[in-house]
Amino acid sequence: MSKKILFLLSILILLLFSSCSQQNQSQETINISSAWARPALAGNPSAVYFIIENNTSSEEKLISAESSISEFLEIHLSSNVDGTMKMMKQEFVEIKPNSKLEFKPMSYHIMLINLKNDLNVGDEFELNLNFEKSGTKEIIVEVKENQ
């Protein structure tokens, strides 16, 4: 009888440690919040903005984005160069460990090129963000006026 109790206690302890380990791993994630896009007419461009929170202990990279809403999607960075606003395509964006990076107007954004449909205030669409280590994160983007 005591061997059975010892065996059951051993399994219980293993399950308890396994659960604690999974909780720690689930806290180390990439979170996306506050996703929104500008309204635009079909055939025109628009931009998507959001906040990436890297809750991991290592650097992460956003390497691409995908959606059926437009023909092409690119990661862009807007910046002021000699008094002129310029937009440059980015191959990837680094997100430092345990930090947040905001994609916002006049900064990083996902450029939607050649929209397939109008984007009207209140519309929503799916966007996949592809990360180097964390894989794909699917988010819902709401179309809003400039914030």
N, C-alpha and C positions, 0 to 999 in steps of 0.2 A: 504493500500500500504506500509506503514512504517513497519508493522509487517513482510511482505514478505522480505523487504530489510534487516531487523534485522536478520531474520532467515537465509538468504543467507550469510550475513556477518559472522554469527556464524559458519556456515558450512565451509566457506572459512578459518577462523581462525583455526578451528580444523584440517583441511587438512594441513595447513601450519605447525602447531606444529607436526603433525604426520610425515610429510616429514622430518622435522629437526631431530626428534627422530630416524627415520630409517637411516638417513645419519650417525648419531653418532654411531649407532649399527653396520652399515656396515663397519665402520673404525676399529672396534674392531674385528679383525679376525686373523686367523692363515694363513700365506702365505708361500708357498713352492717355492723355486727358485733354479736355477743352478743344476738341477738333471742330473746326468750322472752315467754310469756304465762301468766297465772294460770289455773288450772283453774276451770271453772264449768259449771253446768247449762244446757241449752237454755232459751231464753227470758230468761235473765239476762244481765247485762253481764259483761265481763272487760276486761283491759287488756293492752296489748303494750308492751314495753320493749326498747330497743336503744341502740347508740351510733352516732351519725353523725359521720364524719370528713370534713371539708371540706379536701381537699388542693389546692384551687384558690386562685388569687390574688384571687378576688372573693367577695363575700358571696353566699350561696345561701339560698333559702327552701324549706322543706317546706310545700307548699300543700294537700295532701290525702293520704288513704290509701284503698285499696280492697281488699276481700276478699269472697269468697262465703261466709265463715264466719258473718257476721252481717248483720242487716238494714241497720244504719247503722254508719258509722265516723266518729269525730270526733277532732281533735287537742285534747287537754286539758292544762291546767296546774293542778296542785294546789298550794295555798299556804295558809299560816296567816294568817288575817285576824282580828285581835283575839282570839286564842286559839281560834278555830274553823277547822277545815280546810274550805276551799272548793275546788270544782273549777269551772274556767271554760273554756268552749270557746274555742279560738284559731283565728283565720282563717288564720294561717300561723305558722311558727317560723323565725326568722333564724338561720343558722349562719355565724359570722364566717369570713373567709378563714384558711386554714391553722390550723384549730382543731377541737376535738371537742366535741360536745354529747351528754350522756347523758340518754336518756329512762329514768326510773327511778321507783320508788314515791315518792310524795309530791312529785312534780315533773312534768315533761312525760311524757305517755304517749298512746298511741292507744287511745281508748275503743271497745270493741266493744259495740254496743248491740243487744239482742235476738238472742242467739246462735241460730243455726239448728240446731245440734247441741251435745251435751255436749262440753266440752273436758276431756279426762282427761290426767293426767301421762303424758308420753311421746308424745302425739299431736303431729302437725306439720301446718301449713297454710301456704298461700301468702299473702303480703301484698305489695301494690304501694304503694310510696311515690312520690308525684308531686312533683317538684321544679320550680321555676320555670325554671331554666336547664338542668339536667342531665337533664330528662325523667323517665321512670319507672324505678325500680329495684325489681326483684322480689326478695323475700327469702323464706326459709323460717323460720317461727317455730316453736319447740318449746315445748310446754306443760310448765311446771315448777312446783314448789312455790315459795313466796316465797324469794327469794335474799337 
